[in-house]
């Protein structure tokens, strides 16, 4: 039960970090642009850092192909916040797409090209980071034994480099994501991250040395996530 509570808090803190990153890209009311960016990115790093600590503890108990897609609940929180705080336009079909993504976990059209490219770079880096983190955390001592854990890292034992490269991948993913948010609305951009769930799910099952169990129910969930993303990003014919 405590693992699932950690997962929920990791999800909420991750959403908070996303909102802080988006706020950093918005104009500063005080005119102090540099200070504005520094504060909001600092808050984003704090939130995402706490989220990562919780996520690492989750990865020690749950297969990544099961745990990672569960973060699709983030789409609900981020979409609601983007609409409620900044009044970003959210079409009905976007809500349908979010709903399909959430259902897929359980069992926004015309964005700028550079924004999409940055977002896809972020997706690739995040996916690779997840796989590295999972492989590292199964070799490292439990996070509950913090002194043993730190001693293990200080002596560069098995899993240390995987953890370091995984966290570095996430940091680079955040940089790409920051540039993506300059071009794409948050509610739409965040949906692209569901592609990472699919990549991680497939890699964890088929990559040599992983072989996490395949379930038809999981495949159905992945297909629903794909349907949700396509619903959100399918081009709209403009009238007029």
C-alpha positions, 0 to 999 in steps of 0.5 A: 500500500505504501508503494502506491501512496509513494506513486501518487505523491510522485505523480502530484509532485511531477505535475507541480514541477511541470506547472512551475516549468511552464510558469517560467516560460511566461512573461514576468509581471515584475519585469525581472525576467531573469529572477522570474525564470530562476525562481520558477525553475528552482521550484520545478527542480525541487518538486521534480527532485522530490518526485524522483526520490519517491519514484526511485523507491517505487522502482525497487518494488514494481516492474517499470512496465507496470509503474511507469504507465500509471503516471498517465494520471498526470495528464488529468492534473496537468490539463485541469491546471493548465485550463484553470490557471492559465485558461489554455483552450482545451477542446472536447476531443482533448478531454476525450483523448485524456480520458482514453489515456487514463483508461489505457493506464487503468487496464493538444492541432498544429503545434510548432515544428520545433516544439514537437522536435524538442518534446520528442527529444524529451520523450526519448531521453525520459524513456532511456532514463527510466530504463537506466533507473530501473536497472540501477535500482534493482541492484542498489540497496533499499532507499530506506537504508539510506546510509547503506545506500549512500555508502554503496554509491560512494564506493561506485558499486553495481548500479551507481553509474546506471543511477547517475546516467539515468538522472543525467538523462532526466536532467537533459530531458527537462532542458528539452522540455523547457524549450518545448514549452516555449512553443507548445501549450502545456495541455497538448505538449504533456500528452506527448509524454505518453509516448514514453510510456509506450517505449518503456513498456515495449523495451522492458518486455523485449530488450535483451536482459529485461524480459518483464512479463507480457500481458494482453491487458497491458497491450490493450492499455497501450493501444488506448494510450495511442488512441488518446494521443492521436485524438488530441493531435489529429489535425483539424481542418480549418473552415473559412 
